[in-house]
Amino acid sequence: MVLVAITEPLMTIPQIIDIYAHPGQNQVSLLTWVLYLFASVLWLFYGIKMRNRPLIWSGILWMLMEGAVVGGILLY
């Protein structure tokens, strides 16, 4: 599960590359990605509370990936 917790957020990298490589051409929902980011924050807090390292790492990675998507949407 540690491997999944680390690799799953990294699967968002193609979406991030697409947003930054082709500004203005994406049909990406800002609301959806902001809600994903909010959910990741909740999972991170839960992981910290439960002292569960896979959840903590997954939450951190998801927040970074989703933050990059949200930043790209807002920037372009």
PyMOL Python script that loads the backbone (N, CA, C, O; Angstrom):
from pymol import cmd

cmd.read_pdbstr("""\
ATOM      1  N   MET A   1       0.811  -1.200   0.000  1.00  0.00           N
ATOM      2  CA  MET A   1       0.000   0.000   0.000  1.00  0.00           C
ATOM      3  C   MET A   1       0.858   1.270   0.000  1.00  0.00           C
ATOM      4  O   MET A   1       0.429   2.317  -0.486  1.00  0.00           O
ATOM      5  N   VAL A   2       2.048   1.169   0.537  1.00  0.00           N
ATOM      6  CA  VAL A   2       2.939   2.322   0.504  1.00  0.00           C
ATOM      7  C   VAL A   2       3.264   2.682  -0.944  1.00  0.00           C
ATOM      8  O   VAL A   2       3.295   3.858  -1.307  1.00  0.00           O
ATOM      9  N   LEU A   3       3.504   1.668  -1.760  1.00  0.00           N
ATOM     10  CA  LEU A   3       3.792   1.904  -3.173  1.00  0.00           C
ATOM     11  C   LEU A   3       2.609   2.590  -3.860  1.00  0.00           C
ATOM     12  O   LEU A   3       2.804   3.517  -4.646  1.00  0.00           O
ATOM     13  N   VAL A   4       1.408   2.149  -3.575  1.00  0.00           N
ATOM     14  CA  VAL A   4       0.208   2.760  -4.151  1.00  0.00           C
ATOM     15  C   VAL A   4       0.055   4.194  -3.644  1.00  0.00           C
ATOM     16  O   VAL A   4      -0.288   5.093  -4.412  1.00  0.00           O
ATOM     17  N   ALA A   5       0.309   4.404  -2.355  1.00  0.00           N
ATOM     18  CA  ALA A   5       0.170   5.735  -1.768  1.00  0.00           C
ATOM     19  C   ALA A   5       1.117   6.732  -2.425  1.00  0.00           C
ATOM     20  O   ALA A   5       0.823   7.926  -2.489  1.00  0.00           O
ATOM     21  N   ILE A   6       2.237   6.245  -2.905  1.00  0.00           N
ATOM     22  CA  ILE A   6       3.213   7.133  -3.543  1.00  0.00           C
ATOM     23  C   ILE A   6       2.971   7.259  -5.044  1.00  0.00           C
ATOM     24  O   ILE A   6       3.054   8.361  -5.586  1.00  0.00           O
ATOM     25  N   THR A   7       2.673   6.153  -5.725  1.00  0.00           N
ATOM     26  CA  THR A   7       2.543   6.199  -7.187  1.00  0.00           C
ATOM     27  C   THR A   7       1.210   6.766  -7.657  1.00  0.00           C
ATOM     28  O   THR A   7       1.151   7.389  -8.717  1.00  0.00           O
ATOM     29  N   GLU A   8       0.152   6.568  -6.902  1.00  0.00           N
ATOM     30  CA  GLU A   8      -1.155   7.051  -7.360  1.00  0.00           C
ATOM     31  C   GLU A   8      -1.176   8.563  -7.578  1.00  0.00           C
ATOM     32  O   GLU A   8      -1.639   9.000  -8.632  1.00  0.00           O
ATOM     33  N   PRO A   9      -0.700   9.386  -6.640  1.00  0.00           N
ATOM     34  CA  PRO A   9      -0.677  10.823  -6.916  1.00  0.00           C
ATOM     35  C   PRO A   9       0.216  11.191  -8.102  1.00  0.00           C
ATOM     36  O   PRO A   9      -0.070  12.145  -8.825  1.00  0.00           O
ATOM     37  N   LEU A  10       1.287  10.439  -8.297  1.00  0.00           N
ATOM     38  CA  LEU A  10       2.199  10.730  -9.403  1.00  0.00           C
ATOM     39  C   LEU A  10       1.548  10.497 -10.761  1.00  0.00           C
ATOM     40  O   LEU A  10       2.026  11.014 -11.771  1.00  0.00           O
ATOM     41  N   MET A  11       0.472   9.733 -10.800  1.00  0.00           N
ATOM     42  CA  MET A  11      -0.247   9.507 -12.060  1.00  0.00           C
ATOM     43  C   MET A  11      -0.945  10.780 -12.546  1.00  0.00           C
ATOM     44  O   MET A  11      -1.447  10.819 -13.670  1.00  0.00           O
ATOM     45  N   THR A  12      -0.980  11.811 -11.717  1.00  0.00           N
ATOM     46  CA  THR A  12      -1.579  13.086 -12.103  1.00  0.00           C
ATOM     47  C   THR A  12      -0.608  13.934 -12.912  1.00  0.00           C
ATOM     48  O   THR A  12      -1.013  14.934 -13.505  1.00  0.00           O
ATOM     49  N   ILE A  13       0.651  13.559 -12.949  1.00  0.00           N
ATOM     50  CA  ILE A  13       1.671  14.349 -13.647  1.00  0.00           C
ATOM     51  C   ILE A  13       1.320  14.606 -15.121  1.00  0.00           C
ATOM     52  O   ILE A  13       1.532  15.728 -15.582  1.00  0.00           O
ATOM     53  N   PRO A  14       0.797  13.637 -15.889  1.00  0.00           N
ATOM     54  CA  PRO A  14       0.428  13.961 -17.273  1.00  0.00           C
ATOM     55  C   PRO A  14      -0.619  15.080 -17.379  1.00  0.00           C
ATOM     56  O   PRO A  14      -0.564  15.892 -18.303  1.00  0.00           O
ATOM     57  N   GLN A  15      -1.561  15.126 -16.445  1.00  0.00           N
ATOM     58  CA  GLN A  15      -2.556  16.203 -16.440  1.00  0.00           C
ATOM     59  C   GLN A  15      -1.882  17.545 -16.165  1.00  0.00           C
ATOM     60  O   GLN A  15      -2.205  18.551 -16.797  1.00  0.00           O
ATOM     61  N   ILE A  16      -0.958  17.553 -15.232  1.00  0.00           N
ATOM     62  CA  ILE A  16      -0.239  18.779 -14.890  1.00  0.00           C
ATOM     63  C   ILE A  16       0.578  19.264 -16.089  1.00  0.00           C
ATOM     64  O   ILE A  16       0.556  20.449 -16.421  1.00  0.00           O
ATOM     65  N   ILE A  17       1.290  18.355 -16.728  1.00  0.00           N
ATOM     66  CA  ILE A  17       2.087  18.711 -17.909  1.00  0.00           C
ATOM     67  C   ILE A  17       1.193  19.276 -19.003  1.00  0.00           C
ATOM     68  O   ILE A  17       1.538  20.272 -19.639  1.00  0.00           O
ATOM     69  N   ASP A  18       0.055  18.649 -19.221  1.00  0.00           N
ATOM     70  CA  ASP A  18      -0.876  19.102 -20.260  1.00  0.00           C
ATOM     71  C   ASP A  18      -1.382  20.515 -19.971  1.00  0.00           C
ATOM     72  O   ASP A  18      -1.485  21.335 -20.884  1.00  0.00           O
ATOM     73  N   ILE A  19      -1.696  20.800 -18.718  1.00  0.00           N
ATOM     74  CA  ILE A  19      -2.201  22.136 -18.360  1.00  0.00           C
ATOM     75  C   ILE A  19      -1.145  23.205 -18.628  1.00  0.00           C
ATOM     76  O   ILE A  19      -1.450  24.259 -19.185  1.00  0.00           O
ATOM     77  N   TYR A  20       0.094  22.931 -18.230  1.00  0.00           N
ATOM     78  CA  TYR A  20       1.153  23.931 -18.385  1.00  0.00           C
ATOM     79  C   TYR A  20       1.701  23.988 -19.818  1.00  0.00           C
ATOM     80  O   TYR A  20       2.166  25.041 -20.254  1.00  0.00           O
ATOM     81  N   ALA A  21       1.653  22.878 -20.546  1.00  0.00           N
ATOM     82  CA  ALA A  21       2.176  22.857 -21.911  1.00  0.00           C
ATOM     83  C   ALA A  21       1.201  23.450 -22.922  1.00  0.00           C
ATOM     84  O   ALA A  21       1.616  23.971 -23.957  1.00  0.00           O
ATOM     85  N   HIS A  22      -0.078  23.374 -22.627  1.00  0.00           N
ATOM     86  CA  HIS A  22      -1.104  23.860 -23.558  1.00  0.00           C
ATOM     87  C   HIS A  22      -2.066  24.800 -22.830  1.00  0.00           C
ATOM     88  O   HIS A  22      -3.237  24.464 -22.648  1.00  0.00           O
ATOM     89  N   PRO A  23      -1.587  25.966 -22.414  1.00  0.00           N
ATOM     90  CA  PRO A  23      -2.453  26.876 -21.663  1.00  0.00           C
ATOM     91  C   PRO A  23      -3.670  27.309 -22.467  1.00  0.00           C
ATOM     92  O   PRO A  23      -3.580  27.598 -23.661  1.00  0.00           O
ATOM     93  N   GLY A  24      -4.794  27.346 -21.791  1.00  0.00           N
ATOM     94  CA  GLY A  24      -6.031  27.807 -22.410  1.00  0.00           C
ATOM     95  C   GLY A  24      -6.740  26.777 -23.264  1.00  0.00           C
ATOM     96  O   GLY A  24      -7.836  27.047 -23.754  1.00  0.00           O
ATOM     97  N   GLN A  25      -6.153  25.606 -23.460  1.00  0.00           N
ATOM     98  CA  GLN A  25      -6.770  24.590 -24.314  1.00  0.00           C
ATOM     99  C   GLN A  25      -7.408  23.462 -23.515  1.00  0.00           C
ATOM    100  O   GLN A  25      -7.936  22.515 -24.098  1.00  0.00           O
ATOM    101  N   ASN A  26      -7.366  23.549 -22.212  1.00  0.00           N
ATOM    102  CA  ASN A  26      -7.860  22.455 -21.386  1.00  0.00           C
ATOM    103  C   ASN A  26      -9.272  22.724 -20.882  1.00  0.00           C
ATOM    104  O   ASN A  26      -9.636  23.857 -20.566  1.00  0.00           O
ATOM    105  N   GLN A  27     -10.030  21.688 -20.818  1.00  0.00           N
ATOM    106  CA  GLN A  27     -11.367  21.747 -20.255  1.00  0.00           C
ATOM    107  C   GLN A  27     -11.332  21.068 -18.891  1.00  0.00           C
ATOM    108  O   GLN A  27     -11.920  20.005 -18.693  1.00  0.00           O
ATOM    109  N   VAL A  28     -10.628  21.705 -17.956  1.00  0.00           N
ATOM    110  CA  VAL A  28     -10.434  21.143 -16.631  1.00  0.00           C
ATOM    111  C   VAL A  28     -11.261  21.953 -15.642  1.00  0.00           C
ATOM    112  O   VAL A  28     -11.231  23.183 -15.661  1.00  0.00           O
ATOM    113  N   SER A  29     -11.990  21.271 -14.790  1.00  0.00           N
ATOM    114  CA  SER A  29     -12.869  21.929 -13.843  1.00  0.00           C
ATOM    115  C   SER A  29     -12.105  22.397 -12.607  1.00  0.00           C
ATOM    116  O   SER A  29     -11.553  21.582 -11.868  1.00  0.00           O
ATOM    117  N   LEU A  30     -12.075  23.697 -12.390  1.00  0.00           N
ATOM    118  CA  LEU A  30     -11.434  24.257 -11.205  1.00  0.00           C
ATOM    119  C   LEU A  30     -12.131  23.766  -9.944  1.00  0.00           C
ATOM    120  O   LEU A  30     -11.465  23.370  -8.988  1.00  0.00           O
ATOM    121  N   LEU A  31     -13.444  23.786  -9.927  1.00  0.00           N
ATOM    122  CA  LEU A  31     -14.200  23.352  -8.748  1.00  0.00           C
ATOM    123  C   LEU A  31     -13.866  21.910  -8.372  1.00  0.00           C
ATOM    124  O   LEU A  31     -13.670  21.602  -7.197  1.00  0.00           O
ATOM    125  N   THR A  32     -13.803  21.041  -9.356  1.00  0.00           N
ATOM    126  CA  THR A  32     -13.489  19.638  -9.091  1.00  0.00           C
ATOM    127  C   THR A  32     -12.120  19.495  -8.448  1.00  0.00           C
ATOM    128  O   THR A  32     -11.981  18.781  -7.455  1.00  0.00           O
ATOM    129  N   TRP A  33     -11.115  20.154  -8.987  1.00  0.00           N
ATOM    130  CA  TRP A  33      -9.758  20.024  -8.462  1.00  0.00           C
ATOM    131  C   TRP A  33      -9.611  20.695  -7.107  1.00  0.00           C
ATOM    132  O   TRP A  33      -8.830  20.224  -6.280  1.00  0.00           O
ATOM    133  N   VAL A  34     -10.337  21.783  -6.852  1.00  0.00           N
ATOM    134  CA  VAL A  34     -10.316  22.404  -5.523  1.00  0.00           C
ATOM    135  C   VAL A  34     -10.945  21.451  -4.503  1.00  0.00           C
ATOM    136  O   VAL A  34     -10.455  21.332  -3.379  1.00  0.00           O
ATOM    137  N   LEU A  35     -12.014  20.782  -4.887  1.00  0.00           N
ATOM    138  CA  LEU A  35     -12.639  19.817  -3.977  1.00  0.00           C
ATOM    139  C   LEU A  35     -11.729  18.619  -3.725  1.00  0.00           C
ATOM    140  O   LEU A  35     -11.661  18.122  -2.601  1.00  0.00           O
ATOM    141  N   TYR A  36     -11.027  18.149  -4.762  1.00  0.00           N
ATOM    142  CA  TYR A  36     -10.036  17.084  -4.564  1.00  0.00           C
ATOM    143  C   TYR A  36      -8.961  17.537  -3.580  1.00  0.00           C
ATOM    144  O   TYR A  36      -8.558  16.784  -2.694  1.00  0.00           O
ATOM    145  N   LEU A  37      -8.503  18.775  -3.746  1.00  0.00           N
ATOM    146  CA  LEU A  37      -7.472  19.313  -2.862  1.00  0.00           C
ATOM    147  C   LEU A  37      -7.974  19.375  -1.420  1.00  0.00           C
ATOM    148  O   LEU A  37      -7.244  19.025  -0.493  1.00  0.00           O
ATOM    149  N   PHE A  38      -9.196  19.812  -1.232  1.00  0.00           N
ATOM    150  CA  PHE A  38      -9.793  19.864   0.104  1.00  0.00           C
ATOM    151  C   PHE A  38      -9.871  18.465   0.715  1.00  0.00           C
ATOM    152  O   PHE A  38      -9.550  18.278   1.889  1.00  0.00           O
ATOM    153  N   ALA A  39     -10.295  17.489  -0.080  1.00  0.00           N
ATOM    154  CA  ALA A  39     -10.379  16.116   0.413  1.00  0.00           C
ATOM    155  C   ALA A  39      -8.996  15.594   0.806  1.00  0.00           C
ATOM    156  O   ALA A  39      -8.866  14.869   1.793  1.00  0.00           O
ATOM    157  N   SER A  40      -7.980  15.951   0.054  1.00  0.00           N
ATOM    158  CA  SER A  40      -6.618  15.522   0.374  1.00  0.00           C
ATOM    159  C   SER A  40      -6.138  16.124   1.687  1.00  0.00           C
ATOM    160  O   SER A  40      -5.437  15.469   2.459  1.00  0.00           O
ATOM    161  N   VAL A  41      -6.512  17.361   1.935  1.00  0.00           N
ATOM    162  CA  VAL A  41      -6.161  17.994   3.208  1.00  0.00           C
ATOM    163  C   VAL A  41      -6.795  17.215   4.356  1.00  0.00           C
ATOM    164  O   VAL A  41      -6.149  16.964   5.374  1.00  0.00           O
ATOM    165  N   LEU A  42      -8.055  16.836   4.190  1.00  0.00           N
ATOM    166  CA  LEU A  42      -8.731  16.052   5.231  1.00  0.00           C
ATOM    167  C   LEU A  42      -8.047  14.702   5.440  1.00  0.00           C
ATOM    168  O   LEU A  42      -7.845  14.281   6.579  1.00  0.00           O
ATOM    169  N   TRP A  43      -7.689  14.020   4.346  1.00  0.00           N
ATOM    170  CA  TRP A  43      -6.994  12.736   4.460  1.00  0.00           C
ATOM    171  C   TRP A  43      -5.641  12.907   5.148  1.00  0.00           C
ATOM    172  O   TRP A  43      -5.231  12.060   5.942  1.00  0.00           O
ATOM    173  N   LEU A  44      -4.952  14.005   4.840  1.00  0.00           N
ATOM    174  CA  LEU A  44      -3.661  14.252   5.482  1.00  0.00           C
ATOM    175  C   LEU A  44      -3.845  14.415   6.989  1.00  0.00           C
ATOM    176  O   LEU A  44      -3.115  13.810   7.773  1.00  0.00           O
ATOM    177  N   PHE A  45      -4.812  15.225   7.392  1.00  0.00           N
ATOM    178  CA  PHE A  45      -5.065  15.402   8.823  1.00  0.00           C
ATOM    179  C   PHE A  45      -5.439  14.079   9.490  1.00  0.00           C
ATOM    180  O   PHE A  45      -5.003  13.789  10.604  1.00  0.00           O
ATOM    181  N   TYR A  46      -6.248  13.285   8.799  1.00  0.00           N
ATOM    182  CA  TYR A  46      -6.627  11.980   9.330  1.00  0.00           C
ATOM    183  C   TYR A  46      -5.392  11.083   9.468  1.00  0.00           C
ATOM    184  O   TYR A  46      -5.221  10.415  10.487  1.00  0.00           O
ATOM    185  N   GLY A  47      -4.540  11.069   8.452  1.00  0.00           N
ATOM    186  CA  GLY A  47      -3.324  10.267   8.504  1.00  0.00           C
ATOM    187  C   GLY A  47      -2.417  10.691   9.645  1.00  0.00           C
ATOM    188  O   GLY A  47      -1.820   9.851  10.317  1.00  0.00           O
ATOM    189  N   ILE A  48      -2.314  11.998   9.862  1.00  0.00           N
ATOM    190  CA  ILE A  48      -1.503  12.496  10.978  1.00  0.00           C
ATOM    191  C   ILE A  48      -2.112  12.059  12.308  1.00  0.00           C
ATOM    192  O   ILE A  48      -1.401  11.616  13.209  1.00  0.00           O
ATOM    193  N   LYS A  49      -3.415  12.186  12.421  1.00  0.00           N
ATOM    194  CA  LYS A  49      -4.102  11.793  13.661  1.00  0.00           C
ATOM    195  C   LYS A  49      -3.906  10.305  13.945  1.00  0.00           C
ATOM    196  O   LYS A  49      -3.690   9.905  15.089  1.00  0.00           O
ATOM    197  N   MET A  50      -3.983   9.493  12.896  1.00  0.00           N
ATOM    198  CA  MET A  50      -3.868   8.038  13.063  1.00  0.00           C
ATOM    199  C   MET A  50      -2.400   7.574  13.056  1.00  0.00           C
ATOM    200  O   MET A  50      -2.109   6.401  13.292  1.00  0.00           O
ATOM    201  N   ARG A  51      -1.496   8.501  12.785  1.00  0.00           N
ATOM    202  CA  ARG A  51      -0.062   8.193  12.683  1.00  0.00           C
ATOM    203  C   ARG A  51       0.191   7.095  11.652  1.00  0.00           C
ATOM    204  O   ARG A  51       0.930   6.140  11.891  1.00  0.00           O
ATOM    205  N   ASN A  52      -0.444   7.266  10.510  1.00  0.00           N
ATOM    206  CA  ASN A  52      -0.364   6.301   9.414  1.00  0.00           C
ATOM    207  C   ASN A  52       0.494   6.913   8.304  1.00  0.00           C
ATOM    208  O   ASN A  52       0.049   7.796   7.570  1.00  0.00           O
ATOM    209  N   ARG A  53       1.718   6.432   8.199  1.00  0.00           N
ATOM    210  CA  ARG A  53       2.657   7.031   7.239  1.00  0.00           C
ATOM    211  C   ARG A  53       2.195   6.957   5.789  1.00  0.00           C
ATOM    212  O   ARG A  53       2.346   7.945   5.070  1.00  0.00           O
ATOM    213  N   PRO A  54       1.635   5.830   5.314  1.00  0.00           N
ATOM    214  CA  PRO A  54       1.167   5.836   3.920  1.00  0.00           C
ATOM    215  C   PRO A  54       0.107   6.909   3.665  1.00  0.00           C
ATOM    216  O   PRO A  54       0.123   7.549   2.613  1.00  0.00           O
ATOM    217  N   LEU A  55      -0.811   7.113   4.610  1.00  0.00           N
ATOM    218  CA  LEU A  55      -1.820   8.157   4.437  1.00  0.00           C
ATOM    219  C   LEU A  55      -1.190   9.545   4.463  1.00  0.00           C
ATOM    220  O   LEU A  55      -1.599  10.430   3.712  1.00  0.00           O
ATOM    221  N   ILE A  56      -0.210   9.732   5.314  1.00  0.00           N
ATOM    222  CA  ILE A  56       0.456  11.031   5.393  1.00  0.00           C
ATOM    223  C   ILE A  56       1.171  11.333   4.080  1.00  0.00           C
ATOM    224  O   ILE A  56       0.996  12.407   3.504  1.00  0.00           O
ATOM    225  N   TRP A  57       1.972  10.385   3.613  1.00  0.00           N
ATOM    226  CA  TRP A  57       2.703  10.601   2.354  1.00  0.00           C
ATOM    227  C   TRP A  57       1.763  10.764   1.177  1.00  0.00           C
ATOM    228  O   TRP A  57       1.980  11.606   0.306  1.00  0.00           O
ATOM    229  N   SER A  58       0.718   9.951   1.157  1.00  0.00           N
ATOM    230  CA  SER A  58      -0.259  10.065   0.075  1.00  0.00           C
ATOM    231  C   SER A  58      -0.938  11.433   0.112  1.00  0.00           C
ATOM    232  O   SER A  58      -1.103  12.076  -0.925  1.00  0.00           O
ATOM    233  N   GLY A  59      -1.328  11.873   1.298  1.00  0.00           N
ATOM    234  CA  GLY A  59      -1.967  13.184   1.432  1.00  0.00           C
ATOM    235  C   GLY A  59      -1.062  14.309   0.975  1.00  0.00           C
ATOM    236  O   GLY A  59      -1.506  15.229   0.289  1.00  0.00           O
ATOM    237  N   ILE A  60       0.204  14.240   1.353  1.00  0.00           N
ATOM    238  CA  ILE A  60       1.161  15.276   0.945  1.00  0.00           C
ATOM    239  C   ILE A  60       1.336  15.274  -0.573  1.00  0.00           C
ATOM    240  O   ILE A  60       1.289  16.326  -1.211  1.00  0.00           O
ATOM    241  N   LEU A  61       1.537  14.090  -1.144  1.00  0.00           N
ATOM    242  CA  LEU A  61       1.726  14.016  -2.601  1.00  0.00           C
ATOM    243  C   LEU A  61       0.485  14.464  -3.350  1.00  0.00           C
ATOM    244  O   LEU A  61       0.585  15.184  -4.343  1.00  0.00           O
ATOM    245  N   TRP A  62      -0.691  14.042  -2.882  1.00  0.00           N
ATOM    246  CA  TRP A  62      -1.924  14.480  -3.543  1.00  0.00           C
ATOM    247  C   TRP A  62      -2.070  15.994  -3.471  1.00  0.00           C
ATOM    248  O   TRP A  62      -2.446  16.632  -4.454  1.00  0.00           O
ATOM    249  N   MET A  63      -1.774  16.570  -2.310  1.00  0.00           N
ATOM    250  CA  MET A  63      -1.885  18.021  -2.190  1.00  0.00           C
ATOM    251  C   MET A  63      -0.934  18.739  -3.145  1.00  0.00           C
ATOM    252  O   MET A  63      -1.298  19.755  -3.737  1.00  0.00           O
ATOM    253  N   LEU A  64       0.273  18.219  -3.297  1.00  0.00           N
ATOM    254  CA  LEU A  64       1.217  18.823  -4.240  1.00  0.00           C
ATOM    255  C   LEU A  64       0.711  18.722  -5.677  1.00  0.00           C
ATOM    256  O   LEU A  64       0.749  19.701  -6.423  1.00  0.00           O
ATOM    257  N   MET A  65       0.240  17.545  -6.062  1.00  0.00           N
ATOM    258  CA  MET A  65      -0.233  17.342  -7.430  1.00  0.00           C
ATOM    259  C   MET A  65      -1.484  18.172  -7.710  1.00  0.00           C
ATOM    260  O   MET A  65      -1.574  18.847  -8.736  1.00  0.00           O
ATOM    261  N   GLU A  66      -2.442  18.117  -6.795  1.00  0.00           N
ATOM    262  CA  GLU A  66      -3.688  18.861  -7.005  1.00  0.00           C
ATOM    263  C   GLU A  66      -3.446  20.366  -6.922  1.00  0.00           C
ATOM    264  O   GLU A  66      -4.089  21.147  -7.624  1.00  0.00           O
ATOM    265  N   GLY A  67      -2.514  20.763  -6.059  1.00  0.00           N
ATOM    266  CA  GLY A  67      -2.151  22.178  -5.998  1.00  0.00           C
ATOM    267  C   GLY A  67      -1.543  22.656  -7.306  1.00  0.00           C
ATOM    268  O   GLY A  67      -1.796  23.781  -7.736  1.00  0.00           O
ATOM    269  N   ALA A  68      -0.736  21.799  -7.944  1.00  0.00           N
ATOM    270  CA  ALA A  68      -0.154  22.161  -9.240  1.00  0.00           C
ATOM    271  C   ALA A  68      -1.230  22.286 -10.307  1.00  0.00           C
ATOM    272  O   ALA A  68      -1.153  23.173 -11.156  1.00  0.00           O
ATOM    273  N   VAL A  69      -2.226  21.420 -10.279  1.00  0.00           N
ATOM    274  CA  VAL A  69      -3.321  21.499 -11.241  1.00  0.00           C
ATOM    275  C   VAL A  69      -4.132  22.784 -10.998  1.00  0.00           C
ATOM    276  O   VAL A  69      -4.413  23.532 -11.935  1.00  0.00           O
ATOM    277  N   VAL A  70      -4.496  23.026  -9.759  1.00  0.00           N
ATOM    278  CA  VAL A  70      -5.269  24.236  -9.429  1.00  0.00           C
ATOM    279  C   VAL A  70      -4.472  25.485  -9.806  1.00  0.00           C
ATOM    280  O   VAL A  70      -5.022  26.427 -10.376  1.00  0.00           O
ATOM    281  N   GLY A  71      -3.180  25.490  -9.488  1.00  0.00           N
ATOM    282  CA  GLY A  71      -2.330  26.630  -9.861  1.00  0.00           C
ATOM    283  C   GLY A  71      -2.287  26.846 -11.354  1.00  0.00           C
ATOM    284  O   GLY A  71      -2.342  27.984 -11.819  1.00  0.00           O
ATOM    285  N   GLY A  72      -2.189  25.763 -12.119  1.00  0.00           N
ATOM    286  CA  GLY A  72      -2.180  25.869 -13.583  1.00  0.00           C
ATOM    287  C   GLY A  72      -3.495  26.382 -14.127  1.00  0.00           C
ATOM    288  O   GLY A  72      -3.514  27.180 -15.064  1.00  0.00           O
ATOM    289  N   ILE A  73      -4.604  25.929 -13.542  1.00  0.00           N
ATOM    290  CA  ILE A  73      -5.918  26.393 -13.993  1.00  0.00           C
ATOM    291  C   ILE A  73      -6.047  27.893 -13.721  1.00  0.00           C
ATOM    292  O   ILE A  73      -6.505  28.649 -14.579  1.00  0.00           O
ATOM    293  N   LEU A  74      -5.646  28.312 -12.537  1.00  0.00           N
ATOM    294  CA  LEU A  74      -5.763  29.728 -12.177  1.00  0.00           C
ATOM    295  C   LEU A  74      -4.803  30.594 -12.985  1.00  0.00           C
ATOM    296  O   LEU A  74      -5.126  31.730 -13.333  1.00  0.00           O
ATOM    297  N   LEU A  75      -3.625  30.055 -13.280  1.00  0.00           N
ATOM    298  CA  LEU A  75      -2.628  30.811 -14.038  1.00  0.00           C
ATOM    299  C   LEU A  75      -3.034  30.985 -15.495  1.00  0.00           C
ATOM    300  O   LEU A  75      -2.796  32.037 -16.089  1.00  0.00           O
ATOM    301  N   TYR A  76      -3.642  29.960 -16.068  1.00  0.00           N
ATOM    302  CA  TYR A  76      -4.013  30.016 -17.481  1.00  0.00           C
ATOM    303  C   TYR A  76      -5.503  30.060 -17.654  1.00  0.00           C
ATOM    304  O   TYR A  76      -5.992  30.111 -18.783  1.00  0.00           O
TER     305      TYR A  76
END
""", "prot")
cmd.dss("prot")
cmd.show_as("cartoon", "prot")
cmd.util.cbc("prot")
cmd.orient("prot")
